[in-house]
Amino acid sequence: MENQLEKQIEKIAPEDISRTLESAYHVIFQGDHDRIDDLLKHGGTLLRKAAQRFTTTQLILGIAGVAAVAVAVIARIESQTQDGEAEVVDADASKPEIENKPKPKPSKAQTPTV
């Protein structure tokens, strides 16, 4: 009976850990936000395999850790997005505004007579 239970538990392979860490590195440190899906997939696989060995408390703490990392990544993405928007606004502010230039006054020859 015990052997059957051990066979049902999936073992955590070193590849699972390395894929998760690689995805996390690309998303968090290199800012490659296209790989967030990979990070969630690999992290979920690793957590699922690890959860089979976890107690309830460990499982709750593991999920809380994943959630905390997700919140940190989202906050970082938002701050980068806001910084990018601020740079665009600053660039627009430095452009000369043509519409607000004073119009030249017409000379006496150009003024219509009534």
C-alpha positions in Angstrom: 0.0 0.0 0.0 2.8 2.4 0.9 4.6 1.8 -2.4 1.4 2.7 -4.4 1.2 6.0 -2.5 4.9 6.8 -3.3 4.3 6.0 -7.0 1.4 8.5 -7.1 3.5 11.3 -5.7 5.3 13.1 -8.5 8.9 13.8 -7.8 10.3 17.3 -8.1 12.8 17.2 -10.9 15.8 19.6 -11.0 14.4 20.8 -14.3 11.2 22.0 -12.6 13.2 24.2 -10.2 15.5 25.5 -12.9 12.6 26.4 -15.3 10.8 28.3 -12.5 13.9 30.2 -11.5 14.8 31.0 -15.1 11.3 32.3 -15.8 11.4 34.4 -12.6 14.7 35.8 -13.6 13.5 36.9 -17.0 10.3 38.4 -15.6 11.7 40.1 -12.5 15.2 41.2 -13.3 15.2 41.5 -17.1 11.6 42.9 -17.4 10.5 40.4 -20.0 6.8 40.5 -19.2 5.9 38.2 -22.0 7.3 35.4 -19.9 4.8 35.8 -17.0 2.7 33.0 -18.4 5.8 30.7 -18.3 6.5 31.8 -14.8 3.0 31.0 -13.6 3.0 27.7 -15.4 6.4 26.5 -14.1 5.7 27.9 -10.7 2.4 26.2 -10.5 3.8 22.8 -11.6 6.5 23.1 -9.0 4.0 24.1 -6.3 1.7 21.2 -7.3 4.5 18.7 -7.0 5.7 20.1 -3.8 2.2 20.4 -2.4 1.9 16.6 -2.4 4.5 16.5 0.4 3.4 19.7 2.2 1.4 19.9 5.4 -1.6 22.2 5.3 0.3 25.0 6.9 3.2 24.6 4.5 0.8 24.6 1.5 -0.9 27.8 2.8 2.5 29.5 3.2 3.7 28.4 -0.2 0.6 29.8 -1.9 1.0 33.0 0.1 4.6 33.3 -1.1 3.5 32.8 -4.8 0.8 35.5 -4.3 3.3 37.9 -2.7 5.7 37.4 -5.7 2.9 38.0 -8.1 1.9 41.2 -6.4 5.5 42.5 -6.4 5.8 41.7 -10.1 2.6 43.5 -10.9 3.6 46.5 -8.9 6.9 46.7 -10.6 5.3 46.4 -14.0 2.9 49.3 -13.1 5.7 51.5 -11.9 7.6 50.9 -15.1 4.5 51.7 -17.1 3.9 54.9 -15.2 7.5 55.9 -15.6 7.2 55.3 -19.4 4.1 57.5 -19.5 5.8 60.2 -17.5 8.7 60.3 -20.0 6.2 60.6 -22.9 4.5 63.5 -21.1 7.9 65.2 -20.3 8.9 64.8 -24.0 5.6 66.4 -25.1 6.1 69.3 -22.6 9.6 70.0 -24.1 8.2 70.4 -27.6 7.4 74.0 -28.7 3.7 74.6 -29.0 2.9 76.1 -32.3 -0.7 76.9 -31.6 0.1 79.1 -28.6 2.6 81.4 -30.5 1.3 85.0 -30.8 0.1 85.8 -34.2 2.0 88.5 -36.0 0.1 91.8 -36.1 -0.9 92.9 -39.5 1.0 95.9 -40.9 -0.9 99.1 -41.8 -0.9 98.1 -45.5 -2.7 94.8 -44.6 -5.4 96.3 -42.4 -8.7 96.6 -44.1 -10.2 100.0 -44.2 -13.9 100.6 -43.4 
